[in-house]
Amino acid sequence: MIVNTGGIPTREQLIKQRQKESPYWWLVHQLGSLKLAMFLIFTIALAIAIATFAESSFSTKVAQEYIYKAPWFNLWLIVLCVNLFSVTLTRWPWQNKHLGFIVTHYGIITLLVGAMIGRIWGFEGNVTLDKDKPLGRIITNRTILQVDSPRDHATYITDVDVSMHPPRLGKTVVMPIPDSDRKIILSDYTESIQAQPYLEAAIDNPESVPGVNLRLQSAMMSQTFEVPLWLKKGSGLESYDLFGLATLKIVKELPTFDPAKMIKPGEGIPFSENQIVFAKSPESTVIDNSWGKPSGYIVTFLVAEEGTQDRVEIISPEGLEKTFDLTAKLPAKFILEDGVNISVSERWTDFAIVKGRPGNASKEKNNPALFINLSGRIQPGPRASKSLPHPELIMAIQPDGRIMYMVMRGEYVTMAGKSTEGEPIIPGWADWSVTPLSVFQKAIPLTKNVVLTDTQVQTLDPKTLTPALKASIRTSEGQEGPVQWIPSGEVVTLEGPDGSPQRVGFGLQAHQIPFLITLQEFQVPRRQGTDDPADYISTIQFNHLKTGDTSIQTSKMNHPATYPNEWWRPLTGLTYKFSQAQWDPNNLNQTTLQVLYDPGWFFKWIGSLGICAGIFIMFYCKPYAKPATSKNKEINPTTDTATIL
């Protein structure tokens, strides 16, 4: 306490006096200094600028890893909160004019506290919903390693950030096994591993079936991969689609065929096709083909004006164009340069179905049409192959281990022969070769994880690819067990050097929620006249596990669904928000939603309001109290005091 004995000290003098007499107030003023505040604000602003550049140049994950979620950034925010709090204490004892200043600073502190609470206890994840299938967990963006303790088999979870610090060859990650002197060695990581089946001999297994492991190879497409085929028994892979180019099949016996339908090399595939062609609506052409699919020949009927002849224009599948004049007398026959025969046998001026048969409704040229027959052979080519029957390589395993095969297009055989292990089959599909690697009379299907090349990844559906870690077990003596891939979402058993098992799992962490989510309906309205989506509408049912409460809500574009939805939860932020994230155009019974849970939202909201209120008070509610002077107040220096502490 300082007593005025001969005059009134100013507020600045009192503040300096208490700093000299109290270590506590000295520390408060040091922590609340303007220099410290400017240093903190400058460094945080610089860090945010760098993070913005990193996010735009690299990814959000990079900005979060090195700045927003870095320990030093959190420490800086805490120091900034201490600085802001100390600044308000340096004004003690507070006066009316300090109200806006104090409210603003405490608003900033509350906002920063809310941000830190959201980062620590909140999360962001995804949930994929299938129609009418309830789900009670959310997949977060946090990658983890799940390890079982060898002592009591308890499960331990450890963070492993493969997006920012993936293990690589020569840059391994060592993780201890709880309750053990052994360690898990993570030696590699891939984004594209695929579980591929293969066959293994199993003579004594009652479930064994005949099968073959094939190698498919194309130098033109830089593709080499293996495919097993085995006869079905319960479940089997009896056929394989080669990128829509052809199909490989394994059968018990090859089909019989007419030798007359054996096509020699260069002969082409025979066909016969009838077309009814309309002059005024060529898109309405009626086609009947012996293959069951159009040959690819495009015929156009051009009706002549008075004094000229009608014409027929034909474009072959390979792009050959030809125009013929039609005489008044039919039938008319023509031959294209590719050897296909054209026969025009009927012509109608006003086509209609009369008494169940094609005929003329009148003599006027209201609907001119022609009946045309095309016959001949089509050579496989870049364009014609789309019109030809789908090619198939059909194989049958013989008792002596050989493979008899036929290459067919529809009912026609283009190649037949036999092959043995290691002998390639050249089916005539570009430069593809099919080599039997191993032929089994009795085999069982197994699965192995294969790391795909960049070229292979480009040709596959991303949904079939899985991230994976390569791991092994190392003892305290330095001995290491076999290396094995751990696909994301799976738990595998690694073997130690002594053969002892160790269960290890890898994947995204699943967060259990206190309610079930069920997709009732997913709709994608289109913009008028286009196939472009106008909105994504998910109708979701929520069932609370404890209260039994049921709620049906709709999540739309920019309008997320929220649950639980008691009136106070949106105000506090203790609610889950579901927004549209992904969808499969081929499966409208499924949708993927982004889930956001931010318990710090209430503090962010209150802090933002505090900042706005404080600024309003400072600029629009200034106190105008008349200062006290010696003329309006007499001071008794022996009794008046200025209380500082």
C-alpha positions as CSV (number, residue, x, y, z in Angstrom):
1,M,0.0,0.0,0.0
2,I,1.3,3.4,-0.9
3,V,0.1,6.4,1.1
4,N,-0.1,9.9,-0.3
5,T,1.5,12.2,2.2
6,G,2.2,15.3,0.1
7,G,0.6,14.9,-3.3
8,I,-1.4,12.6,-5.6
9,P,0.8,10.2,-7.6
10,T,-0.3,9.6,-11.2
11,R,-1.6,6.2,-12.3
12,E,1.7,5.6,-14.3
13,Q,3.7,6.3,-11.1
14,L,1.6,3.9,-9.1
15,I,2.1,1.2,-11.7
16,K,5.9,1.7,-11.7
17,Q,5.9,1.7,-7.9
18,R,4.1,-1.7,-7.6
19,Q,6.5,-3.3,-10.2
20,K,9.4,-2.3,-8.0
21,E,7.9,-3.6,-4.8
22,S,6.2,-6.9,-6.0
23,P,7.9,-9.6,-8.1
24,Y,4.4,-10.8,-9.0
25,W,3.4,-7.5,-10.6
26,W,6.8,-7.3,-12.3
27,L,6.2,-10.7,-13.9
28,V,2.7,-9.7,-14.9
29,H,3.9,-6.6,-16.7
30,Q,6.7,-8.5,-18.4
31,L,4.3,-11.1,-19.7
32,G,1.8,-8.4,-20.8
33,S,4.4,-6.2,-22.5
34,L,3.7,-4.7,-25.9
35,K,7.0,-5.9,-27.2
36,L,6.1,-9.6,-26.4
37,A,2.7,-9.1,-28.0
38,M,4.1,-7.7,-31.2
39,F,6.7,-10.5,-31.4
40,L,4.1,-13.2,-30.9
41,I,1.7,-11.7,-33.4
42,F,4.4,-11.2,-36.0
43,T,5.7,-14.8,-35.7
44,I,2.1,-16.3,-35.8
45,A,1.2,-14.2,-38.8
46,L,4.4,-15.3,-40.5
47,A,3.7,-18.9,-39.7
48,I,0.1,-18.6,-41.1
49,A,1.5,-17.1,-44.3
50,I,3.9,-19.9,-44.7
51,A,1.2,-22.4,-43.9
52,T,-1.1,-20.9,-46.6
53,F,1.7,-21.2,-49.2
54,A,2.4,-24.8,-48.1
55,E,-1.3,-25.7,-48.3
56,S,-1.7,-24.2,-51.8
57,S,1.7,-25.7,-53.1
58,F,1.6,-29.1,-51.4
59,S,-1.4,-30.1,-49.3
60,T,-3.5,-29.3,-46.2
61,K,-1.8,-32.2,-44.5
62,V,1.6,-30.5,-44.9
63,A,0.4,-27.2,-43.4
64,Q,-1.2,-29.0,-40.5
65,E,1.8,-31.2,-39.8
66,Y,4.5,-28.6,-39.7
67,I,2.5,-25.5,-38.5
68,Y,-1.1,-25.7,-37.4
69,K,-0.8,-28.9,-35.4
70,A,2.9,-28.6,-34.5
71,P,3.8,-28.4,-30.8
72,W,5.6,-25.1,-31.2
73,F,2.5,-23.5,-32.7
74,N,0.3,-24.7,-29.9
75,L,2.9,-23.3,-27.4
76,W,2.9,-20.0,-29.2
77,L,-0.9,-19.8,-28.9
78,I,-0.7,-20.6,-25.2
79,V,1.9,-17.8,-24.7
80,L,-0.3,-15.4,-26.6
81,C,-3.2,-16.2,-24.3
82,V,-1.0,-15.6,-21.3
83,N,0.1,-12.3,-22.9
84,L,-3.5,-11.2,-23.5
85,F,-4.5,-12.1,-20.0
86,S,-1.5,-10.3,-18.5
87,V,-2.3,-7.2,-20.5
88,T,-5.7,-6.9,-18.9
89,L,-4.1,-7.3,-15.4
90,T,-1.6,-4.5,-16.1
91,R,-4.7,-2.1,-16.2
92,W,-5.7,-3.1,-12.6
93,P,-7.6,-1.6,-10.9
94,W,-9.9,-1.4,-13.9
95,Q,-11.9,1.6,-14.7
96,N,-15.0,2.1,-16.9
97,K,-12.9,3.1,-19.9
98,H,-11.1,-0.3,-19.7
99,L,-14.3,-2.3,-20.2
100,G,-14.1,-2.6,-24.0
101,F,-10.4,-3.3,-23.9
102,I,-10.9,-6.2,-21.4
103,V,-13.9,-7.7,-23.2
104,T,-12.0,-7.7,-26.5
105,H,-8.9,-9.4,-25.0
106,Y,-10.9,-12.1,-23.1
107,G,-12.9,-12.7,-26.3
108,I,-9.6,-13.4,-28.2
109,I,-8.5,-15.8,-25.4
110,T,-11.8,-17.6,-25.4
111,L,-11.6,-18.0,-29.2
112,L,-8.1,-19.4,-29.1
113,V,-9.1,-21.8,-26.3
114,G,-12.0,-23.0,-28.4
115,A,-9.6,-23.6,-31.4
116,M,-7.3,-25.7,-29.2
117,I,-10.2,-27.7,-27.7
118,G,-11.5,-28.5,-31.2
119,R,-8.0,-29.7,-32.3
120,I,-7.5,-31.9,-29.3
121,W,-11.0,-33.4,-28.7
122,G,-12.7,-32.9,-32.0
123,F,-12.2,-34.9,-35.2
124,E,-13.0,-35.1,-38.9
125,G,-13.8,-38.3,-40.6
126,N,-15.9,-40.1,-43.2
127,V,-18.7,-42.7,-43.1
128,T,-19.8,-44.7,-46.1
129,L,-23.4,-45.7,-45.9
130,D,-25.2,-48.4,-47.8
131,K,-29.0,-48.2,-48.1
132,D,-30.8,-49.9,-45.2
133,K,-27.6,-51.0,-43.5
134,P,-27.1,-49.3,-40.0
135,L,-23.6,-48.2,-39.1
136,G,-22.3,-47.1,-35.7
137,R,-18.8,-45.9,-36.3
138,I,-16.9,-43.3,-38.3
139,I,-13.6,-43.6,-40.0
140,T,-11.3,-40.8,-39.0
141,N,-8.3,-39.4,-40.9
142,R,-5.9,-40.7,-38.3
143,T,-3.7,-43.7,-39.4
144,I,-2.8,-46.1,-36.6
145,L,-0.9,-49.3,-35.9
146,Q,-2.7,-51.8,-33.7
147,V,-0.5,-54.1,-31.7
148,D,-1.5,-57.0,-29.3
149,S,0.5,-57.4,-26.2
150,P,2.2,-60.9,-26.0
151,R,1.7,-60.9,-22.2
152,D,-2.1,-60.4,-21.8
153,H,-3.2,-59.9,-25.4
154,A,-4.4,-56.4,-24.7
155,T,-4.6,-54.1,-27.7
156,Y,-2.5,-51.0,-27.9
157,I,-2.9,-48.3,-30.5
158,T,0.0,-46.1,-31.8
159,D,-0.1,-43.3,-34.3
160,V,1.8,-43.9,-37.5
161,D,1.6,-40.9,-39.9
162,V,2.3,-42.6,-43.3
163,S,1.1,-39.5,-45.3
164,M,3.9,-37.3,-43.9
165,H,6.5,-39.7,-42.7
166,P,6.1,-43.0,-44.6
167,P,8.7,-45.7,-44.0
168,R,11.0,-46.3,-47.0
169,L,13.8,-48.6,-47.9
170,G,16.8,-47.3,-46.0
171,K,14.5,-45.2,-43.8
172,T,12.8,-47.6,-41.5
173,V,10.5,-46.8,-38.5
174,V,11.1,-48.8,-35.3
175,M,8.1,-49.2,-32.9
176,P,8.4,-51.1,-29.6
177,I,6.0,-53.9,-28.8
178,P,4.3,-53.4,-25.4
179,D,5.4,-55.8,-22.6
180,S,8.1,-57.2,-24.8
181,D,11.7,-56.6,-25.7
182,R,10.9,-57.1,-29.4
183,K,10.2,-54.4,-31.9
184,I,8.2,-53.9,-35.1
185,I,10.3,-52.8,-38.0
186,L,8.3,-50.8,-40.7
187,S,10.5,-50.9,-43.8
188,D,8.2,-49.7,-46.6
189,Y,4.9,-48.2,-47.5
190,T,2.8,-48.3,-50.7
191,E,-0.5,-46.6,-51.7
192,S,-1.4,-49.4,-54.2
193,I,-1.4,-52.9,-53.1
194,Q,-3.9,-55.4,-54.4
195,A,-4.9,-58.8,-53.0
196,Q,-4.5,-61.2,-55.9
197,P,-5.7,-64.8,-56.0
198,Y,-3.3,-67.6,-57.1
199,L,-3.5,-71.4,-57.1
200,E,-1.4,-73.9,-55.1
201,A,-1.3,-77.7,-55.5
202,A,-3.5,-79.5,-52.9
203,I,-3.7,-83.2,-53.8
204,D,-5.2,-84.4,-50.6
205,N,-7.6,-81.5,-50.1
206,P,-11.2,-82.5,-50.8
207,E,-12.0,-78.9,-52.0
208,S,-9.3,-79.0,-54.6
209,V,-10.3,-78.3,-58.3
210,P,-8.5,-78.2,-61.7
211,G,-6.9,-74.8,-62.5
212,V,-4.1,-72.9,-64.1
213,N,-1.9,-69.9,-63.2
214,L,-1.6,-67.7,-66.2
215,R,0.8,-64.8,-67.1
216,L,-0.7,-62.1,-69.3
217,Q,1.8,-59.8,-71.1
218,S,1.8,-56.9,-73.5
219,A,4.9,-54.9,-74.4
220,M,2.7,-52.4,-76.2
221,M,0.7,-51.6,-73.1
222,S,3.7,-52.2,-70.7
223,Q,1.6,-54.8,-68.8
224,T,2.6,-58.0,-67.1
225,F,0.4,-59.7,-64.5
226,E,-0.8,-63.1,-63.3
227,V,-4.3,-64.5,-63.3
228,P,-5.5,-67.8,-61.9
229,L,-8.5,-69.6,-63.4
230,W,-10.1,-72.7,-61.8
231,L,-13.2,-74.7,-62.2
232,K,-16.0,-73.6,-59.9
233,K,-16.7,-75.6,-56.8
234,G,-18.6,-73.5,-54.4
235,S,-16.9,-70.4,-55.6
236,G,-14.3,-70.0,-58.4
237,L,-12.8,-67.7,-61.0
238,E,-13.8,-69.4,-64.2
239,S,-13.4,-66.3,-66.5
240,Y,-11.4,-63.1,-66.6
241,D,-12.2,-59.9,-68.5
242,L,-9.1,-58.5,-70.1
243,F,-9.8,-54.7,-69.9
244,G,-12.9,-55.3,-72.1
245,L,-10.6,-56.4,-74.9
246,A,-11.3,-60.2,-74.6
247,T,-12.4,-62.9,-72.1
248,L,-10.4,-65.8,-70.8
249,K,-12.3,-68.9,-69.7
250,I,-11.6,-72.3,-68.3
251,V,-14.1,-75.1,-68.9
252,K,-14.2,-78.8,-68.2
253,E,-14.4,-79.7,-72.0
254,L,-14.0,-77.6,-75.1
255,P,-17.3,-77.0,-77.0
256,T,-17.7,-78.9,-80.3
257,F,-17.9,-76.8,-83.4
258,D,-18.6,-77.1,-87.1
259,P,-15.3,-77.3,-89.0
260,A,-17.0,-75.1,-91.6
261,K,-16.9,-72.3,-89.1
262,M,-13.2,-72.5,-88.6
263,I,-11.9,-69.1,-89.8
264,K,-8.5,-69.1,-91.5
265,P,-6.1,-66.2,-90.8
266,G,-7.0,-63.2,-92.9
267,E,-10.5,-64.5,-93.9
268,G,-12.5,-62.3,-91.6
269,I,-15.7,-63.1,-89.7
270,P,-18.7,-63.8,-91.8
271,F,-21.9,-62.0,-91.2
272,S,-25.3,-61.2,-92.7
273,E,-27.3,-58.1,-91.8
274,N,-30.7,-56.7,-92.8
275,Q,-31.4,-53.0,-92.4
276,I,-34.6,-50.9,-93.0
277,V,-33.3,-47.4,-93.6
278,F,-35.5,-44.3,-93.4
279,A,-34.6,-41.3,-95.5
280,K,-36.1,-38.7,-93.1
281,S,-35.0,-40.3,-89.8
282,P,-31.8,-42.2,-90.4
283,E,-31.4,-42.6,-86.6
284,S,-34.4,-44.9,-86.6
285,T,-32.7,-47.6,-88.7
286,V,-33.9,-51.1,-87.9
287,I,-31.1,-53.7,-87.8
288,D,-31.2,-57.5,-87.7
289,N,-27.7,-59.1,-87.6
290,S,-26.7,-62.8,-87.4
291,W,-24.3,-61.9,-84.6
292,G,-27.0,-60.3,-82.5
293,K,-25.2,-56.9,-82.6
294,P,-24.8,-54.3,-85.4
295,S,-21.9,-54.9,-87.8
296,G,-21.0,-51.2,-87.7
297,Y,-21.9,-50.4,-91.4
298,I,-23.8,-47.1,-91.5
299,V,-26.3,-46.8,-94.4
300,T,-28.0,-43.5,-95.4
301,F,-30.9,-43.3,-97.9
302,L,-30.7,-40.0,-99.9
303,V,-34.0,-39.3,-101.8
304,A,-33.5,-37.5,-105.1
305,E,-35.3,-34.5,-106.3
306,E,-37.3,-34.5,-109.6
307,G,-35.3,-35.6,-112.5
308,T,-32.5,-37.3,-110.5
309,Q,-31.9,-40.7,-109.0
310,D,-32.1,-41.9,-105.4
311,R,-28.8,-42.7,-103.8
312,V,-27.4,-44.9,-101.0
313,E,-24.4,-43.8,-99.0
314,I,-22.5,-46.5,-97.0
315,I,-19.7,-46.1,-94.4
316,S,-17.8,-49.2,-93.3
317,P,-16.6,-49.8,-89.7
318,E,-13.1,-48.9,-90.8
319,G,-14.2,-45.6,-92.3
320,L,-14.5,-46.6,-96.0
321,E,-17.2,-44.4,-97.7
322,K,-19.1,-45.3,-100.9
323,T,-22.2,-43.8,-102.7
324,F,-24.3,-45.7,-105.2
325,D,-27.1,-44.5,-107.5
326,L,-30.4,-46.5,-107.3
327,T,-32.1,-47.3,-110.6
328,A,-35.9,-47.5,-110.8
329,K,-35.7,-51.3,-111.0
330,L,-34.9,-53.4,-108.0
331,P,-33.2,-55.5,-106.7
332,A,-30.0,-53.5,-107.1
333,K,-26.6,-55.1,-106.0
334,F,-23.3,-53.5,-105.3
335,I,-19.9,-54.6,-103.9
336,L,-17.8,-52.5,-101.5
337,E,-14.0,-52.4,-101.8
338,D,-13.7,-54.5,-98.6
339,G,-15.7,-57.3,-100.3
340,V,-19.0,-56.8,-98.6
341,N,-22.1,-57.4,-100.8
342,I,-24.9,-54.9,-100.7
343,S,-28.4,-55.8,-102.0
344,V,-31.3,-53.3,-102.1
345,S,-34.5,-55.4,-102.6
346,E,-37.4,-53.1,-101.5
347,R,-38.2,-49.4,-101.6
348,W,-41.2,-47.7,-100.1
349,T,-42.4,-44.1,-100.7
350,D,-44.5,-43.9,-97.5
351,F,-43.4,-46.8,-95.2
352,A,-45.9,-48.3,-92.8
353,I,-46.9,-51.7,-91.4
354,V,-49.9,-52.8,-93.5
355,K,-51.6,-56.0,-92.4
356,G,-48.7,-57.0,-90.3
357,R,-46.1,-56.5,-93.1
358,P,-44.0,-53.6,-94.4
359,G,-45.8,-51.6,-97.1
360,N,-46.9,-48.2,-98.4
361,A,-49.5,-46.1,-96.6
362,S,-49.8,-43.9,-99.7
363,K,-48.1,-43.0,-102.9
364,E,-46.7,-39.7,-101.5
365,K,-43.1,-39.5,-100.3
366,N,-44.0,-39.0,-96.7
367,N,-41.7,-41.7,-95.3
368,P,-39.3,-43.1,-97.9
369,A,-37.4,-46.2,-96.8
370,L,-35.2,-49.0,-98.2
371,F,-34.7,-52.7,-97.3
372,I,-31.0,-53.5,-97.6
373,N,-29.0,-56.7,-97.0
374,L,-25.3,-56.7,-96.2
375,S,-23.3,-59.9,-96.3
376,G,-19.6,-60.8,-96.3
377,R,-16.7,-60.9,-93.9
378,I,-15.3,-58.3,-91.5
379,Q,-11.6,-58.2,-90.7
380,P,-10.7,-57.5,-87.1
381,G,-9.4,-53.9,-86.8
382,P,-9.3,-50.9,-84.5
383,R,-12.9,-49.9,-85.5
384,A,-14.4,-53.2,-86.7
385,S,-13.4,-55.0,-83.5
386,K,-16.1,-53.1,-81.7
387,S,-18.7,-54.5,-84.1
388,L,-17.4,-58.1,-84.1
389,P,-18.5,-60.7,-81.5
390,H,-16.5,-60.4,-78.3
391,P,-13.3,-62.6,-78.6
392,E,-12.8,-65.4,-76.1
393,L,-9.9,-67.7,-75.2
394,I,-11.4,-71.0,-73.9
395,M,-9.2,-73.5,-72.2
396,A,-9.6,-77.1,-70.9
397,I,-7.1,-79.0,-68.8
398,Q,-6.3,-82.5,-70.0
399,P,-5.4,-85.5,-67.8
400,D,-1.8,-85.4,-69.0
401,G,-1.4,-81.7,-67.9
402,R,-1.7,-80.1,-71.3
403,I,-4.1,-77.3,-72.1
404,M,-6.3,-77.5,-75.1
405,Y,-7.6,-74.1,-76.2
406,M,-9.8,-72.4,-78.8
407,V,-10.0,-68.7,-79.7
408,M,-13.6,-67.8,-80.7
409,R,-15.6,-64.9,-81.9
410,G,-19.2,-65.8,-81.4
411,E,-19.7,-69.2,-83.0
412,Y,-16.6,-68.9,-85.2
413,V,-13.2,-70.3,-84.2
414,T,-10.2,-68.2,-85.2
415,M,-7.5,-70.4,-83.6
416,A,-7.2,-73.8,-81.9
417,G,-4.3,-75.7,-80.4
418,K,-2.6,-77.0,-77.3
419,S,-0.1,-75.6,-74.8
420,T,2.0,-76.7,-71.9
421,E,3.5,-75.0,-68.9
422,G,5.8,-72.1,-70.1
423,E,4.5,-72.2,-73.7
424,P,2.8,-68.9,-74.7
425,I,-0.5,-68.8,-76.4
426,I,-0.8,-65.9,-79.0
427,P,-4.5,-65.3,-79.4
428,G,-4.2,-62.4,-81.9
429,W,-5.4,-59.6,-79.5
430,A,-2.9,-56.9,-80.4
431,D,0.5,-58.2,-78.9
432,W,-1.0,-59.9,-75.9
433,S,0.4,-63.3,-74.9
434,V,-1.1,-65.8,-72.4
435,T,1.4,-68.2,-70.8
436,P,0.4,-71.1,-68.5
437,L,2.8,-70.9,-65.6
438,S,1.5,-73.9,-63.7
439,V,-1.2,-76.4,-64.5
440,F,-3.0,-78.3,-61.7
441,Q,-5.3,-81.3,-61.7
442,K,-6.0,-80.5,-58.0
443,A,-5.4,-77.0,-56.5
444,I,-6.9,-74.6,-54.0
445,P,-7.1,-70.8,-54.4
446,L,-5.0,-68.6,-52.1
447,T,-4.4,-64.9,-51.9
448,K,-1.2,-62.9,-52.0
449,N,-0.6,-59.1,-51.7
450,V,1.0,-57.6,-54.8
451,V,2.5,-54.1,-55.1
452,L,1.3,-52.6,-58.4
453,T,3.4,-50.5,-60.8
454,D,2.3,-47.0,-61.8
455,T,1.3,-48.3,-65.2
456,Q,-0.9,-51.0,-63.6
457,V,-2.5,-48.5,-61.2
458,Q,-3.6,-46.3,-64.2
459,T,-5.6,-49.1,-65.7
460,L,-7.4,-50.2,-62.4
461,D,-10.3,-48.9,-60.4
462,P,-8.9,-47.0,-57.4
463,K,-11.4,-48.8,-55.2
464,T,-9.6,-52.0,-55.7
465,L,-6.3,-50.5,-54.5
466,T,-5.3,-50.5,-50.8
467,P,-2.5,-48.8,-48.9
468,A,-0.1,-51.1,-47.0
469,L,2.9,-51.2,-44.6
470,K,5.7,-53.7,-44.9
471,A,6.7,-54.9,-41.5
472,S,8.7,-57.5,-39.6
473,I,9.6,-58.5,-36.1
474,R,13.1,-57.8,-34.6
475,T,14.4,-59.3,-31.4
476,S,16.7,-57.5,-28.9
477,E,19.6,-59.6,-30.3
478,G,19.0,-58.1,-33.7
479,Q,17.5,-61.1,-35.4
480,E,14.6,-60.4,-37.8
481,G,11.6,-62.4,-38.9
482,P,10.1,-62.6,-42.4
483,V,8.8,-59.5,-44.0
484,Q,5.1,-59.2,-44.7
485,W,2.7,-56.6,-46.0
486,I,-0.1,-55.3,-43.8
487,P,-2.9,-54.0,-45.9
488,S,-5.0,-51.1,-44.5
489,G,-8.0,-52.3,-42.6
490,E,-6.5,-55.7,-41.9
491,V,-4.9,-57.5,-38.9
492,V,-2.1,-59.9,-39.9
493,T,0.1,-62.3,-37.8
494,L,3.8,-61.6,-38.2
495,E,6.3,-64.3,-37.3
496,G,9.3,-63.6,-35.2
497,P,12.7,-65.1,-35.9
498,D,11.8,-68.0,-33.6
499,G,8.4,-68.5,-35.2
500,S,6.4,-66.9,-32.4
501,P,3.3,-65.0,-33.6
502,Q,2.6,-61.3,-33.2
503,R,-0.8,-59.8,-34.3
504,V,-0.4,-56.3,-35.9
505,G,-3.1,-54.2,-37.6
506,F,-2.8,-51.1,-39.7
507,G,-5.4,-48.6,-41.0
508,L,-7.6,-45.6,-40.3
509,Q,-8.9,-45.3,-36.7
510,A,-12.6,-46.1,-36.3
511,H,-14.4,-43.8,-33.9
512,Q,-17.4,-45.3,-32.2
513,I,-20.5,-43.0,-32.0
514,P,-23.4,-43.2,-29.5
515,F,-26.0,-43.7,-32.3
516,L,-26.7,-45.7,-35.4
517,I,-26.8,-44.1,-38.9
518,T,-28.9,-45.6,-41.7
519,L,-29.2,-44.4,-45.3
520,Q,-32.8,-44.4,-46.3
521,E,-32.5,-42.8,-49.7
522,F,-29.8,-41.1,-51.9
523,Q,-30.8,-38.9,-54.8
524,V,-28.9,-36.9,-57.3
525,P,-31.2,-34.4,-59.1
526,R,-29.8,-33.3,-62.5
527,R,-29.6,-29.8,-64.1
528,Q,-32.4,-29.4,-66.6
529,G,-31.4,-30.8,-70.0
530,T,-28.0,-32.2,-68.8
531,D,-26.5,-35.0,-66.7
532,D,-24.7,-32.6,-64.4
533,P,-25.7,-33.1,-60.7
534,A,-27.7,-30.2,-59.3
535,D,-27.6,-31.5,-55.7
536,Y,-26.8,-34.5,-53.6
537,I,-29.6,-35.4,-51.2
538,S,-29.1,-38.1,-48.5
539,T,-32.0,-39.0,-46.3
540,I,-30.5,-40.4,-43.1
541,Q,-32.1,-42.0,-40.1
542,F,-30.4,-41.6,-36.7
543,N,-31.1,-44.0,-33.8
544,H,-29.7,-43.1,-30.4
545,L,-28.4,-46.2,-28.6
546,K,-29.1,-45.0,-25.0
547,T,-32.3,-42.9,-25.3
548,G,-33.9,-44.8,-28.2
549,D,-34.5,-41.5,-29.9
550,T,-35.1,-41.7,-33.7
551,S,-34.7,-38.8,-36.1
552,I,-34.8,-38.6,-39.9
553,Q,-32.9,-35.8,-41.5
554,T,-31.7,-34.7,-44.9
555,S,-28.2,-33.8,-45.9
556,K,-27.9,-31.6,-49.0
557,M,-25.2,-29.6,-50.7
558,N,-24.1,-26.9,-48.3
559,H,-26.8,-27.9,-45.9
560,P,-25.4,-30.6,-43.6
561,A,-27.5,-32.8,-41.3
562,T,-26.8,-32.6,-37.5
563,Y,-27.3,-35.1,-34.7
564,P,-28.1,-35.2,-31.8
565,N,-30.3,-32.2,-32.4
566,E,-31.5,-31.1,-28.9
567,W,-32.0,-27.3,-28.9
568,W,-28.9,-26.6,-26.8
569,R,-26.4,-28.9,-28.8
570,P,-26.0,-26.6,-31.8
571,L,-25.3,-23.7,-29.4
572,T,-22.5,-25.7,-27.6
573,G,-21.1,-27.5,-30.6
574,L,-21.7,-30.9,-29.1
575,T,-23.2,-32.3,-32.2
576,Y,-22.1,-34.2,-35.3
577,K,-22.4,-32.6,-38.8
578,F,-22.9,-34.8,-41.8
579,S,-22.0,-33.3,-45.2
580,Q,-21.8,-34.9,-48.7
581,A,-18.3,-36.0,-49.6
582,Q,-18.3,-38.7,-52.3
583,W,-20.7,-40.8,-54.4
584,D,-20.6,-43.6,-57.0
585,P,-22.6,-42.7,-60.1
586,N,-23.1,-46.5,-60.7
587,N,-24.5,-47.2,-57.2
588,L,-27.1,-44.8,-55.9
589,N,-27.7,-47.1,-53.0
590,Q,-24.5,-45.8,-51.4
591,T,-23.0,-42.5,-50.4
592,T,-20.0,-41.2,-48.4
593,L,-20.5,-38.4,-45.9
594,Q,-17.9,-36.2,-44.2
595,V,-18.4,-36.0,-40.4
596,L,-17.3,-33.1,-38.3
597,Y,-17.3,-33.0,-34.5
598,D,-16.0,-29.8,-32.9
599,P,-16.6,-29.4,-29.1
600,G,-14.6,-26.1,-29.1
601,W,-17.2,-24.5,-31.3
602,F,-19.1,-23.0,-28.3
603,F,-15.9,-21.2,-27.1
604,K,-15.2,-20.0,-30.6
605,W,-18.7,-18.6,-30.8
606,I,-18.6,-16.9,-27.4
607,G,-15.1,-15.5,-28.1
608,S,-16.1,-14.1,-31.5
609,L,-19.1,-12.4,-29.8
610,G,-16.8,-11.0,-27.1
611,I,-14.4,-9.5,-29.7
612,C,-17.3,-7.8,-31.5
613,A,-18.8,-6.5,-28.2
614,G,-15.5,-5.3,-27.0
615,I,-14.8,-3.4,-30.2
616,F,-18.3,-1.9,-30.1
617,I,-17.8,-0.7,-26.5
618,M,-14.4,0.8,-27.2
619,F,-15.5,2.8,-30.2
620,Y,-19.2,3.6,-29.4
621,C,-19.6,3.6,-25.6
622,K,-16.7,5.8,-24.4
623,P,-17.3,7.2,-20.8
624,Y,-17.1,11.0,-20.5
625,A,-16.7,11.3,-16.7
626,K,-15.5,14.7,-15.5
627,P,-12.1,14.4,-14.0
628,A,-11.6,15.3,-10.3
629,T,-9.5,18.4,-9.5
630,S,-8.3,20.3,-6.4
631,K,-11.1,22.8,-7.2
632,N,-14.0,20.4,-6.8
633,K,-12.4,18.0,-4.2
634,E,-10.3,18.8,-1.2
635,I,-7.6,16.2,-0.6
636,N,-6.6,15.2,2.9
637,P,-3.0,13.8,2.5
638,T,-3.1,12.1,5.8
639,T,-6.3,10.0,5.1
640,D,-6.6,9.6,1.3
641,T,-4.8,6.6,0.0
642,A,-4.3,4.9,-3.4
643,T,-4.6,1.2,-2.9
644,I,-2.3,-0.7,-5.2
645,L,-1.9,-4.2,-3.8
